Amino acid sequence: MQILAGAGEYVASTSVHWAEHLEVPDLSCGTYSIPAGGTDPQSPHTEDEIYVVTRGRATLWTPDASVEMGPGDVAFVFAGEEHRFVDVAEDFAVLVVFGPAEYSRAGAGGVTPG
């Protein structure tokens, strides 16, 4: 067992902040923080992702849909799907789980990770 200290906690910054908490071959997780009014520059990842909102409000945008998200909301994004958080209304933090581990498929000819 391992306790992931700080998982889901917002980290104040003038831009986006990523803090990885765990990486094993089959998954990884970390906390992604975006300040209110901030811009999310991410590009599609080669791994599937689950987002669990722990703080703030923002809209998760994909080419097919947009959904407002707030604390307690959970979203799944397929590997390779274009997505980003927009309209960040409040300091925003999401716990992100990658399966398999982030960047583990990057050398397999997939989408360039963000």
Biopython code that builds the backbone (N, CA, C, O; Angstrom):
import numpy as np
from Bio.PDB.StructureBuilder import StructureBuilder

atoms = [
    (1, "MET", "N", (0.844, -1.179, 0.000)),
    (1, "MET", "CA", (0.000, 0.000, 0.000)),
    (1, "MET", "C", (0.885, 1.236, 0.000)),
    (1, "MET", "O", (1.986, 1.243, 0.550)),
    (2, "GLN", "N", (0.369, 2.275, -0.633)),
    (2, "GLN", "CA", (1.063, 3.556, -0.638)),
    (2, "GLN", "C", (0.027, 4.666, -0.552)),
    (2, "GLN", "O", (-0.925, 4.683, -1.332)),
    (3, "ILE", "N", (0.197, 5.591, 0.383)),
    (3, "ILE", "CA", (-0.665, 6.755, 0.492)),
    (3, "ILE", "C", (-0.084, 7.838, -0.420)),
    (3, "ILE", "O", (1.112, 8.126, -0.359)),
    (4, "LEU", "N", (-0.924, 8.436, -1.259)),
    (4, "LEU", "CA", (-0.475, 9.441, -2.215)),
    (4, "LEU", "C", (-0.692, 10.828, -1.623)),
    (4, "LEU", "O", (-1.705, 11.477, -1.886)),
    (5, "ALA", "N", (0.263, 11.270, -0.827)),
    (5, "ALA", "CA", (0.170, 12.560, -0.145)),
    (5, "ALA", "C", (0.043, 13.689, -1.167)),
    (5, "ALA", "O", (0.777, 13.732, -2.154)),
    (6, "GLY", "N", (-0.884, 14.587, -0.921)),
    (6, "GLY", "CA", (-1.068, 15.751, -1.780)),
    (6, "GLY", "C", (-1.894, 15.490, -3.022)),
    (6, "GLY", "O", (-2.147, 16.414, -3.796)),
    (7, "ALA", "N", (-2.321, 14.257, -3.233)),
    (7, "ALA", "CA", (-3.111, 13.943, -4.426)),
    (7, "ALA", "C", (-4.409, 14.739, -4.420)),
    (7, "ALA", "O", (-5.166, 14.705, -3.449)),
    (8, "GLY", "N", (-4.657, 15.453, -5.507)),
    (8, "GLY", "CA", (-5.876, 16.233, -5.647)),
    (8, "GLY", "C", (-5.817, 17.629, -5.073)),
    (8, "GLY", "O", (-6.773, 18.388, -5.230)),
    (9, "GLU", "N", (-4.723, 18.002, -4.406)),
    (9, "GLU", "CA", (-4.615, 19.334, -3.808)),
    (9, "GLU", "C", (-4.173, 20.350, -4.849)),
    (9, "GLU", "O", (-3.238, 20.101, -5.610)),
    (10, "TYR", "N", (-4.847, 21.496, -4.881)),
    (10, "TYR", "CA", (-4.506, 22.584, -5.790)),
    (10, "TYR", "C", (-3.141, 23.155, -5.420)),
    (10, "TYR", "O", (-2.838, 23.349, -4.243)),
    (11, "VAL", "N", (-2.317, 23.424, -6.439)),
    (11, "VAL", "CA", (-1.025, 24.080, -6.238)),
    (11, "VAL", "C", (-1.096, 25.447, -6.906)),
    (11, "VAL", "O", (-1.237, 25.536, -8.125)),
    (12, "ALA", "N", (-0.999, 26.505, -6.118)),
    (12, "ALA", "CA", (-1.084, 27.862, -6.649)),
    (12, "ALA", "C", (0.115, 28.156, -7.540)),
    (12, "ALA", "O", (1.262, 27.898, -7.176)),
    (13, "SER", "N", (-0.180, 28.702, -8.714)),
    (13, "SER", "CA", (0.852, 29.052, -9.677)),
    (13, "SER", "C", (0.263, 30.063, -10.645)),
    (13, "SER", "O", (-0.958, 30.205, -10.724)),
    (14, "THR", "N", (1.110, 30.765, -11.380)),
    (14, "THR", "CA", (0.617, 31.714, -12.378)),
    (14, "THR", "C", (0.284, 31.018, -13.690)),
    (14, "THR", "O", (-0.278, 31.640, -14.592)),
    (15, "SER", "N", (0.624, 29.733, -13.809)),
    (15, "SER", "CA", (0.291, 28.942, -14.989)),
    (15, "SER", "C", (-0.103, 27.538, -14.523)),
    (15, "SER", "O", (-0.203, 27.288, -13.322)),
    (16, "VAL", "N", (-0.327, 26.628, -15.466)),
    (16, "VAL", "CA", (-0.710, 25.268, -15.078)),
    (16, "VAL", "C", (0.428, 24.602, -14.305)),
    (16, "VAL", "O", (1.600, 24.936, -14.478)),
    (17, "HIS", "N", (0.054, 23.660, -13.455)),
    (17, "HIS", "CA", (1.051, 22.944, -12.650)),
    (17, "HIS", "C", (0.705, 21.469, -12.654)),
    (17, "HIS", "O", (-0.458, 21.106, -12.476)),
    (18, "TRP", "N", (1.699, 20.610, -12.853)),
    (18, "TRP", "CA", (1.520, 19.154, -12.841)),
    (18, "TRP", "C", (2.399, 18.577, -11.753)),
    (18, "TRP", "O", (3.588, 18.889, -11.683)),
    (19, "ALA", "N", (1.825, 17.734, -10.898)),
    (19, "ALA", "CA", (2.581, 17.039, -9.860)),
    (19, "ALA", "C", (2.242, 15.557, -9.950)),
    (19, "ALA", "O", (1.103, 15.161, -9.700)),
    (20, "GLU", "N", (3.222, 14.742, -10.305)),
    (20, "GLU", "CA", (2.982, 13.304, -10.390)),
    (20, "GLU", "C", (3.106, 12.685, -9.004)),
    (20, "GLU", "O", (4.027, 13.005, -8.252)),
    (21, "HIS", "N", (2.168, 11.792, -8.669)),
    (21, "HIS", "CA", (2.144, 11.158, -7.360)),
    (21, "HIS", "C", (2.533, 9.687, -7.402)),
    (21, "HIS", "O", (3.010, 9.137, -6.409)),
    (22, "LEU", "N", (2.328, 9.050, -8.556)),
    (22, "LEU", "CA", (2.588, 7.613, -8.653)),
    (22, "LEU", "C", (2.797, 7.234, -10.112)),
    (22, "LEU", "O", (2.094, 7.725, -10.996)),
    (23, "GLU", "N", (3.765, 6.358, -10.361)),
    (23, "GLU", "CA", (3.926, 5.771, -11.683)),
    (23, "GLU", "C", (4.371, 4.329, -11.535)),
    (23, "GLU", "O", (5.435, 4.045, -10.984)),
    (24, "VAL", "N", (3.547, 3.427, -12.031)),
    (24, "VAL", "CA", (3.870, 2.005, -12.142)),
    (24, "VAL", "C", (3.528, 1.623, -13.584)),
    (24, "VAL", "O", (2.855, 2.402, -14.258)),
    (25, "PRO", "N", (3.953, 0.475, -14.085)),
    (25, "PRO", "CA", (3.736, 0.178, -15.505)),
    (25, "PRO", "C", (2.286, 0.272, -15.981)),
    (25, "PRO", "O", (2.046, 0.712, -17.106)),
    (26, "ASP", "N", (1.329, -0.121, -15.172)),
    (26, "ASP", "CA", (-0.049, -0.177, -15.636)),
    (26, "ASP", "C", (-0.863, 1.087, -15.415)),
    (26, "ASP", "O", (-1.955, 1.211, -15.969)),
    (27, "LEU", "N", (-0.362, 2.038, -14.616)),
    (27, "LEU", "CA", (-1.066, 3.305, -14.428)),
    (27, "LEU", "C", (-0.153, 4.322, -13.777)),
    (27, "LEU", "O", (0.880, 3.988, -13.196)),
    (28, "SER", "N", (-0.562, 5.563, -13.889)),
    (28, "SER", "CA", (0.100, 6.636, -13.155)),
    (28, "SER", "C", (-0.974, 7.642, -12.775)),
    (28, "SER", "O", (-2.062, 7.655, -13.349)),
    (29, "CYS", "N", (-0.655, 8.479, -11.808)),
    (29, "CYS", "CA", (-1.610, 9.517, -11.440)),
    (29, "CYS", "C", (-0.877, 10.733, -10.909)),
    (29, "CYS", "O", (0.253, 10.657, -10.428)),
    (30, "GLY", "N", (-1.566, 11.854, -11.017)),
    (30, "GLY", "CA", (-1.012, 13.107, -10.543)),
    (30, "GLY", "C", (-2.116, 14.125, -10.436)),
    (30, "GLY", "O", (-3.277, 13.841, -10.730)),
    (31, "THR", "N", (-1.743, 15.319, -10.011)),
    (31, "THR", "CA", (-2.690, 16.413, -9.879)),
    (31, "THR", "C", (-2.330, 17.510, -10.864)),
    (31, "THR", "O", (-1.180, 17.942, -10.945)),
    (32, "TYR", "N", (-3.337, 17.955, -11.614)),
    (32, "TYR", "CA", (-3.195, 19.012, -12.600)),
    (32, "TYR", "C", (-3.931, 20.225, -12.065)),
    (32, "TYR", "O", (-5.135, 20.157, -11.815)),
    (33, "SER", "N", (-3.224, 21.344, -11.885)),
    (33, "SER", "CA", (-3.808, 22.577, -11.352)),
    (33, "SER", "C", (-3.770, 23.665, -12.411)),
    (33, "SER", "O", (-2.764, 23.844, -13.098)),
    (34, "ILE", "N", (-4.883, 24.396, -12.539)),
    (34, "ILE", "CA", (-4.982, 25.511, -13.477)),
    (34, "ILE", "C", (-5.569, 26.697, -12.710)),
    (34, "ILE", "O", (-6.642, 26.570, -12.119)),
    (35, "PRO", "N", (-4.887, 27.849, -12.706)),
    (35, "PRO", "CA", (-5.444, 28.998, -11.991)),
    (35, "PRO", "C", (-6.678, 29.554, -12.702)),
    (35, "PRO", "O", (-6.833, 29.376, -13.910)),
    (36, "ALA", "N", (-7.542, 30.219, -11.962)),
    (36, "ALA", "CA", (-8.718, 30.857, -12.553)),
    (36, "ALA", "C", (-8.286, 31.728, -13.723)),
    (36, "ALA", "O", (-7.337, 32.504, -13.611)),
    (37, "GLY", "N", (-8.986, 31.596, -14.850)),
    (37, "GLY", "CA", (-8.652, 32.366, -16.041)),
    (37, "GLY", "C", (-7.481, 31.804, -16.830)),
    (37, "GLY", "O", (-7.120, 32.347, -17.875)),
    (38, "GLY", "N", (-6.882, 30.721, -16.342)),
    (38, "GLY", "CA", (-5.712, 30.138, -16.989)),
    (38, "GLY", "C", (-6.054, 29.398, -18.274)),
    (38, "GLY", "O", (-7.218, 29.130, -18.568)),
    (39, "THR", "N", (-5.007, 29.073, -19.032)),
    (39, "THR", "CA", (-5.136, 28.358, -20.296)),
    (39, "THR", "C", (-4.518, 26.979, -20.156)),
    (39, "THR", "O", (-3.407, 26.837, -19.645)),
    (40, "ASP", "N", (-5.237, 25.967, -20.609)),
    (40, "ASP", "CA", (-4.780, 24.582, -20.568)),
    (40, "ASP", "C", (-4.140, 24.247, -21.912)),
    (40, "ASP", "O", (-4.850, 24.149, -22.913)),
    (41, "PRO", "N", (-2.812, 24.068, -21.962)),
    (41, "PRO", "CA", (-2.136, 23.852, -23.235)),
    (41, "PRO", "C", (-2.006, 22.383, -23.650)),
    (41, "PRO", "O", (-1.320, 22.092, -24.630)),
    (42, "GLN", "N", (-2.630, 21.471, -22.951)),
    (42, "GLN", "CA", (-2.367, 20.055, -23.214)),
    (42, "GLN", "C", (-2.817, 19.610, -24.600)),
    (42, "GLN", "O", (-3.727, 20.177, -25.206)),
    (43, "SER", "N", (-2.138, 18.570, -25.073)),
    (43, "SER", "CA", (-2.505, 17.924, -26.323)),
    (43, "SER", "C", (-2.841, 16.467, -26.000)),
    (43, "SER", "O", (-2.570, 16.007, -24.891)),
    (44, "PRO", "N", (-3.429, 15.732, -26.955)),
    (44, "PRO", "CA", (-3.851, 14.359, -26.657)),
    (44, "PRO", "C", (-2.714, 13.480, -26.144)),
    (44, "PRO", "O", (-1.562, 13.612, -26.557)),
    (45, "HIS", "N", (-3.073, 12.588, -25.238)),
    (45, "HIS", "CA", (-2.120, 11.627, -24.691)),
    (45, "HIS", "C", (-2.295, 10.278, -25.374)),
    (45, "HIS", "O", (-3.329, 10.002, -25.981)),
    (46, "THR", "N", (-1.287, 9.459, -25.267)),
    (46, "THR", "CA", (-1.345, 8.115, -25.847)),
    (46, "THR", "C", (-2.015, 7.121, -24.910)),
    (46, "THR", "O", (-2.175, 5.951, -25.259)),
    (47, "GLU", "N", (-2.406, 7.571, -23.735)),
    (47, "GLU", "CA", (-3.036, 6.706, -22.734)),
    (47, "GLU", "C", (-4.449, 7.203, -22.427)),
    (47, "GLU", "O", (-4.746, 8.386, -22.590)),
    (48, "ASP", "N", (-5.316, 6.290, -21.983)),
    (48, "ASP", "CA", (-6.632, 6.680, -21.490)),
    (48, "ASP", "C", (-6.455, 7.488, -20.209)),
    (48, "ASP", "O", (-5.474, 7.315, -19.486)),
    (49, "GLU", "N", (-7.426, 8.386, -19.932)),
    (49, "GLU", "CA", (-7.341, 9.227, -18.740)),
    (49, "GLU", "C", (-8.678, 9.274, -18.008)),
    (49, "GLU", "O", (-9.745, 9.280, -18.621)),
    (50, "ILE", "N", (-8.592, 9.306, -16.700)),
    (50, "ILE", "CA", (-9.746, 9.602, -15.856)),
    (50, "ILE", "C", (-9.421, 10.874, -15.087)),
    (50, "ILE", "O", (-8.356, 10.993, -14.482)),
    (51, "TYR", "N", (-10.354, 11.826, -15.119)),
    (51, "TYR", "CA", (-10.224, 13.073, -14.376)),
    (51, "TYR", "C", (-11.224, 13.076, -13.225)),
    (51, "TYR", "O", (-12.407, 12.805, -13.427)),
    (52, "VAL", "N", (-10.749, 13.382, -12.013)),
    (52, "VAL", "CA", (-11.614, 13.543, -10.845)),
    (52, "VAL", "C", (-11.397, 14.966, -10.338)),
    (52, "VAL", "O", (-10.317, 15.299, -9.850)),
    (53, "VAL", "N", (-12.421, 15.798, -10.454)),
    (53, "VAL", "CA", (-12.298, 17.198, -10.041)),
    (53, "VAL", "C", (-12.333, 17.276, -8.520)),
    (53, "VAL", "O", (-13.244, 16.752, -7.879)),
    (54, "THR", "N", (-11.322, 17.940, -7.950)),
    (54, "THR", "CA", (-11.243, 18.090, -6.499)),
    (54, "THR", "C", (-11.474, 19.522, -6.040)),
    (54, "THR", "O", (-11.769, 19.764, -4.870)),
    (55, "ARG", "N", (-11.337, 20.485, -6.978)),
    (55, "ARG", "CA", (-11.503, 21.897, -6.600)),
    (55, "ARG", "C", (-11.811, 22.732, -7.842)),
    (55, "ARG", "O", (-11.296, 22.463, -8.927)),
    (56, "GLY", "N", (-12.652, 23.741, -7.670)),
    (56, "GLY", "CA", (-12.891, 24.727, -8.715)),
    (56, "GLY", "C", (-13.890, 24.299, -9.767)),
    (56, "GLY", "O", (-14.553, 23.269, -9.651)),
    (57, "ARG", "N", (-13.978, 25.133, -10.810)),
    (57, "ARG", "CA", (-14.918, 24.889, -11.906)),
    (57, "ARG", "C", (-14.249, 25.242, -13.224)),
    (57, "ARG", "O", (-13.534, 26.238, -13.335)),
    (58, "ALA", "N", (-14.500, 24.390, -14.232)),
    (58, "ALA", "CA", (-13.999, 24.606, -15.591)),
    (58, "ALA", "C", (-14.855, 23.765, -16.521)),
    (58, "ALA", "O", (-15.654, 22.942, -16.074)),
    (59, "THR", "N", (-14.682, 23.976, -17.813)),
    (59, "THR", "CA", (-15.389, 23.198, -18.819)),
    (59, "THR", "C", (-14.394, 22.272, -19.503)),
    (59, "THR", "O", (-13.336, 22.714, -19.951)),
    (60, "LEU", "N", (-14.733, 20.984, -19.584)),
    (60, "LEU", "CA", (-13.917, 20.023, -20.326)),
    (60, "LEU", "C", (-14.423, 20.042, -21.763)),
    (60, "LEU", "O", (-15.578, 19.711, -22.029)),
    (61, "TRP", "N", (-13.541, 20.437, -22.693)),
    (61, "TRP", "CA", (-13.888, 20.565, -24.104)),
    (61, "TRP", "C", (-13.293, 19.415, -24.904)),
    (61, "TRP", "O", (-12.133, 19.054, -24.702)),
    (62, "THR", "N", (-14.070, 18.842, -25.802)),
    (62, "THR", "CA", (-13.590, 17.920, -26.833)),
    (62, "THR", "C", (-14.249, 18.382, -28.132)),
    (62, "THR", "O", (-15.194, 19.169, -28.083)),
    (63, "PRO", "N", (-13.780, 17.917, -29.292)),
    (63, "PRO", "CA", (-14.423, 18.326, -30.542)),
    (63, "PRO", "C", (-15.906, 17.942, -30.614)),
    (63, "PRO", "O", (-16.669, 18.570, -31.348)),
    (64, "ASP", "N", (-16.316, 16.927, -29.867)),
    (64, "ASP", "CA", (-17.696, 16.444, -29.930)),
    (64, "ASP", "C", (-18.614, 16.998, -28.851)),
    (64, "ASP", "O", (-19.833, 16.980, -29.022)),
    (65, "ALA", "N", (-18.064, 17.489, -27.746)),
    (65, "ALA", "CA", (-18.908, 17.939, -26.642)),
    (65, "ALA", "C", (-18.109, 18.799, -25.669)),
    (65, "ALA", "O", (-16.878, 18.784, -25.657)),
    (66, "SER", "N", (-18.841, 19.542, -24.865)),
    (66, "SER", "CA", (-18.265, 20.302, -23.756)),
    (66, "SER", "C", (-19.145, 20.077, -22.541)),
    (66, "SER", "O", (-20.369, 20.010, -22.656)),
    (67, "VAL", "N", (-18.523, 19.960, -21.376)),
    (67, "VAL", "CA", (-19.295, 19.759, -20.160)),
    (67, "VAL", "C", (-18.649, 20.551, -19.026)),
    (67, "VAL", "O", (-17.435, 20.512, -18.832)),
    (68, "GLU", "N", (-19.492, 21.270, -18.283)),
    (68, "GLU", "CA", (-19.007, 21.991, -17.109)),
    (68, "GLU", "C", (-18.709, 20.982, -16.020)),
    (68, "GLU", "O", (-19.467, 20.036, -15.805)),
    (69, "MET", "N", (-17.589, 21.196, -15.331)),
    (69, "MET", "CA", (-17.178, 20.264, -14.277)),
    (69, "MET", "C", (-16.863, 21.022, -12.995)),
    (69, "MET", "O", (-16.359, 22.144, -13.016)),
    (70, "GLY", "N", (-17.177, 20.373, -11.879)),
    (70, "GLY", "CA", (-16.892, 20.925, -10.571)),
    (70, "GLY", "C", (-16.536, 19.809, -9.609)),
    (70, "GLY", "O", (-16.498, 18.646, -10.011)),
    (71, "PRO", "N", (-16.274, 20.128, -8.351)),
    (71, "PRO", "CA", (-15.837, 19.138, -7.373)),
    (71, "PRO", "C", (-16.724, 17.896, -7.349)),
    (71, "PRO", "O", (-17.949, 17.989, -7.282)),
    (72, "GLY", "N", (-16.083, 16.741, -7.404)),
    (72, "GLY", "CA", (-16.775, 15.460, -7.370)),
    (72, "GLY", "C", (-17.091, 14.901, -8.745)),
    (72, "GLY", "O", (-17.402, 13.716, -8.864)),
    (73, "ASP", "N", (-17.018, 15.720, -9.789)),
    (73, "ASP", "CA", (-17.283, 15.221, -11.144)),
    (73, "ASP", "C", (-16.116, 14.371, -11.633)),
    (73, "ASP", "O", (-14.956, 14.628, -11.310)),
    (74, "VAL", "N", (-16.457, 13.350, -12.423)),
    (74, "VAL", "CA", (-15.469, 12.420, -12.957)),
    (74, "VAL", "C", (-15.702, 12.287, -14.459)),
    (74, "VAL", "O", (-16.840, 12.136, -14.902)),
    (75, "ALA", "N", (-14.624, 12.342, -15.242)),
    (75, "ALA", "CA", (-14.728, 12.195, -16.695)),
    (75, "ALA", "C", (-13.679, 11.213, -17.191)),
    (75, "ALA", "O", (-12.600, 11.090, -16.612)),
    (76, "PHE", "N", (-14.013, 10.517, -18.272)),
    (76, "PHE", "CA", (-13.093, 9.600, -18.942)),
    (76, "PHE", "C", (-12.791, 10.159, -20.328)),
    (76, "PHE", "O", (-13.701, 10.573, -21.046)),
    (77, "VAL", "N", (-11.506, 10.170, -20.705)),
    (77, "VAL", "CA", (-11.084, 10.626, -22.033)),
    (77, "VAL", "C", (-10.275, 9.506, -22.674)),
    (77, "VAL", "O", (-9.297, 9.023, -22.104)),
    (78, "PHE", "N", (-10.701, 9.097, -23.878)),
    (78, "PHE", "CA", (-9.993, 8.042, -24.601)),
    (78, "PHE", "C", (-8.601, 8.499, -25.027)),
    (78, "PHE", "O", (-8.387, 9.679, -25.304)),
    (79, "ALA", "N", (-7.665, 7.570, -25.078)),
    (79, "ALA", "CA", (-6.325, 7.851, -25.602)),
    (79, "ALA", "C", (-6.456, 8.460, -26.989)),
    (79, "ALA", "O", (-7.225, 7.973, -27.817)),
    (80, "GLY", "N", (-5.701, 9.528, -27.239)),
    (80, "GLY", "CA", (-5.692, 10.176, -28.545)),
    (80, "GLY", "C", (-6.789, 11.189, -28.774)),
    (80, "GLY", "O", (-6.764, 11.898, -29.780)),
    (81, "GLU", "N", (-7.777, 11.282, -27.853)),
    (81, "GLU", "CA", (-8.876, 12.232, -28.042)),
    (81, "GLU", "C", (-8.416, 13.647, -27.702)),
    (81, "GLU", "O", (-7.869, 13.883, -26.625)),
    (82, "GLU", "N", (-8.636, 14.581, -28.616)),
    (82, "GLU", "CA", (-8.311, 15.975, -28.351)),
    (82, "GLU", "C", (-9.218, 16.479, -27.234)),
    (82, "GLU", "O", (-10.428, 16.254, -27.264)),
    (83, "HIS", "N", (-8.637, 17.161, -26.249)),
    (83, "HIS", "CA", (-9.406, 17.685, -25.119)),
    (83, "HIS", "C", (-8.585, 18.714, -24.376)),
    (83, "HIS", "O", (-7.358, 18.737, -24.466)),
    (84, "ARG", "N", (-9.283, 19.568, -23.639)),
    (84, "ARG", "CA", (-8.612, 20.536, -22.766)),
    (84, "ARG", "C", (-9.663, 21.166, -21.861)),
    (84, "ARG", "O", (-10.863, 21.088, -22.125)),
    (85, "PHE", "N", (-9.187, 21.789, -20.792)),
    (85, "PHE", "CA", (-10.087, 22.527, -19.915)),
    (85, "PHE", "C", (-10.118, 23.979, -20.371)),
    (85, "PHE", "O", (-9.073, 24.590, -20.594)),
    (86, "VAL", "N", (-11.320, 24.527, -20.507)),
    (86, "VAL", "CA", (-11.516, 25.909, -20.928)),
    (86, "VAL", "C", (-12.424, 26.597, -19.909)),
    (86, "VAL", "O", (-13.003, 25.953, -19.034)),
    (87, "ASP", "N", (-12.534, 27.910, -20.043)),
    (87, "ASP", "CA", (-13.413, 28.694, -19.157)),
    (87, "ASP", "C", (-13.181, 28.334, -17.690)),
    (87, "ASP", "O", (-14.115, 27.991, -16.966)),
    (88, "VAL", "N", (-11.931, 28.416, -17.270)),
    (88, "VAL", "CA", (-11.568, 28.081, -15.887)),
    (88, "VAL", "C", (-12.043, 29.225, -14.991)),
    (88, "VAL", "O", (-11.390, 30.264, -14.888)),
    (89, "ALA", "N", (-13.189, 29.015, -14.346)),
    (89, "ALA", "CA", (-13.858, 30.061, -13.580)),
    (89, "ALA", "C", (-13.280, 30.246, -12.179)),
    (89, "ALA", "O", (-13.330, 31.343, -11.622)),
    (90, "GLU", "N", (-12.732, 29.170, -11.611)),
    (90, "GLU", "CA", (-12.161, 29.194, -10.260)),
    (90, "GLU", "C", (-10.873, 28.387, -10.301)),
    (90, "GLU", "O", (-10.712, 27.517, -11.157)),
    (91, "ASP", "N", (-9.949, 28.672, -9.378)),
    (91, "ASP", "CA", (-8.741, 27.839, -9.293)),
    (91, "ASP", "C", (-9.175, 26.383, -9.339)),
    (91, "ASP", "O", (-10.047, 25.967, -8.576)),
    (92, "PHE", "N", (-8.568, 25.607, -10.231)),
    (92, "PHE", "CA", (-9.079, 24.297, -10.613)),
    (92, "PHE", "C", (-8.027, 23.218, -10.379)),
    (92, "PHE", "O", (-6.862, 23.393, -10.736)),
    (93, "ALA", "N", (-8.437, 22.112, -9.784)),
    (93, "ALA", "CA", (-7.534, 20.969, -9.586)),
    (93, "ALA", "C", (-8.266, 19.685, -9.938)),
    (93, "ALA", "O", (-9.422, 19.486, -9.563)),
    (94, "VAL", "N", (-7.568, 18.812, -10.670)),
    (94, "VAL", "CA", (-8.109, 17.499, -10.996)),
    (94, "VAL", "C", (-7.058, 16.444, -10.706)),
    (94, "VAL", "O", (-5.877, 16.619, -11.006)),
    (95, "LEU", "N", (-7.508, 15.351, -10.119)),
    (95, "LEU", "CA", (-6.679, 14.168, -9.971)),
    (95, "LEU", "C", (-6.788, 13.434, -11.301)),
    (95, "LEU", "O", (-7.893, 13.140, -11.757)),
    (96, "VAL", "N", (-5.658, 13.139, -11.924)),
    (96, "VAL", "CA", (-5.629, 12.503, -13.236)),
    (96, "VAL", "C", (-5.034, 11.109, -13.091)),
    (96, "VAL", "O", (-3.961, 10.939, -12.512)),
    (97, "VAL", "N", (-5.741, 10.108, -13.624)),
    (97, "VAL", "CA", (-5.250, 8.728, -13.617)),
    (97, "VAL", "C", (-5.058, 8.314, -15.071)),
    (97, "VAL", "O", (-5.990, 8.395, -15.872)),
    (98, "PHE", "N", (-3.850, 7.871, -15.412)),
    (98, "PHE", "CA", (-3.527, 7.397, -16.756)),
    (98, "PHE", "C", (-3.438, 5.883, -16.749)),
    (98, "PHE", "O", (-2.873, 5.293, -15.828)),
    (99, "GLY", "N", (-3.992, 5.252, -17.771)),
    (99, "GLY", "CA", (-3.868, 3.811, -17.911)),
    (99, "GLY", "C", (-3.538, 3.454, -19.353)),
    (99, "GLY", "O", (-4.322, 3.773, -20.247)),
    (100, "PRO", "N", (-2.402, 2.801, -19.613)),
    (100, "PRO", "CA", (-1.302, 2.546, -18.692)),
    (100, "PRO", "C", (-0.603, 3.846, -18.300)),
    (100, "PRO", "O", (-1.119, 4.929, -18.578)),
    (101, "ALA", "N", (0.547, 3.754, -17.667)),
    (101, "ALA", "CA", (1.242, 4.924, -17.152)),
    (101, "ALA", "C", (1.476, 5.972, -18.238)),
    (101, "ALA", "O", (1.721, 5.639, -19.397)),
    (102, "GLU", "N", (1.395, 7.254, -17.839)),
    (102, "GLU", "CA", (1.599, 8.368, -18.769)),
    (102, "GLU", "C", (2.906, 8.207, -19.534)),
    (102, "GLU", "O", (3.940, 7.863, -18.960)),
    (103, "TYR", "N", (2.845, 8.458, -20.815)),
    (103, "TYR", "CA", (3.979, 8.395, -21.762)),
    (103, "TYR", "C", (4.447, 6.974, -22.054)),
    (103, "TYR", "O", (5.387, 6.800, -22.829)),
    (104, "SER", "N", (3.829, 5.948, -21.464)),
    (104, "SER", "CA", (4.309, 4.580, -21.673)),
    (104, "SER", "C", (4.084, 4.107, -23.101)),
    (104, "SER", "O", (4.781, 3.206, -23.567)),
    (105, "ARG", "N", (3.126, 4.696, -23.800)),
    (105, "ARG", "CA", (2.879, 4.338, -25.200)),
    (105, "ARG", "C", (3.505, 5.310, -26.180)),
    (105, "ARG", "O", (3.369, 5.127, -27.389)),
    (106, "ALA", "N", (4.175, 6.320, -25.704)),
    (106, "ALA", "CA", (4.685, 7.398, -26.563)),
    (106, "ALA", "C", (5.628, 6.888, -27.644)),
    (106, "ALA", "O", (5.637, 7.425, -28.751)),
    (107, "GLY", "N", (6.408, 5.879, -27.350)),
    (107, "GLY", "CA", (7.337, 5.346, -28.341)),
    (107, "GLY", "C", (6.706, 4.332, -29.272)),
    (107, "GLY", "O", (7.385, 3.763, -30.127)),
    (108, "ALA", "N", (5.406, 4.100, -29.113)),
    (108, "ALA", "CA", (4.732, 3.073, -29.913)),
    (108, "ALA", "C", (4.076, 3.657, -31.165)),
    (108, "ALA", "O", (3.221, 3.014, -31.774)),
    (109, "GLY", "N", (4.477, 4.883, -31.555)),
    (109, "GLY", "CA", (3.932, 5.484, -32.762)),
    (109, "GLY", "C", (2.577, 6.114, -32.572)),
    (109, "GLY", "O", (1.856, 6.338, -33.545)),
    (110, "GLY", "N", (2.212, 6.409, -31.329)),
    (110, "GLY", "CA", (0.909, 7.001, -31.046)),
    (110, "GLY", "C", (0.951, 8.501, -31.086)),
    (110, "GLY", "O", (1.879, 9.092, -31.640)),
    (111, "VAL", "N", (-0.048, 9.121, -30.503)),
    (111, "VAL", "CA", (-0.184, 10.569, -30.426)),
    (111, "VAL", "C", (0.888, 11.124, -29.499)),
    (111, "VAL", "O", (1.221, 10.501, -28.491)),
    (112, "THR", "N", (1.427, 12.283, -29.833)),
    (112, "THR", "CA", (2.422, 12.925, -28.991)),
    (112, "THR", "C", (1.782, 13.395, -27.700)),
    (112, "THR", "O", (0.809, 14.148, -27.747)),
    (113, "PRO", "N", (2.302, 12.970, -26.521)),
    (113, "PRO", "CA", (1.715, 13.385, -25.245)),
    (113, "PRO", "C", (1.864, 14.889, -25.030)),
    (113, "PRO", "O", (2.784, 15.519, -25.553)),
    (114, "GLY", "N", (0.939, 15.452, -24.248)),
    (114, "GLY", "CA", (0.977, 16.894, -23.938)),
    (114, "GLY", "C", (1.654, 17.162, -22.650)),
    (114, "GLY", "O", (1.771, 18.317, -22.243)),
]
sb = StructureBuilder()
sb.init_structure("model")
sb.init_model(0)
sb.init_chain("A")
sb.init_seg("    ")
for serial, (resi, resn, name, xyz) in enumerate(atoms, 1):
    if name == "N":
        sb.init_residue(resn, " ", resi, " ")
    sb.init_atom(name, np.array(xyz, "f"), 0.0, 1.0, " ", f" {name:<3s}", serial, name[0])
structure = sb.get_structure()
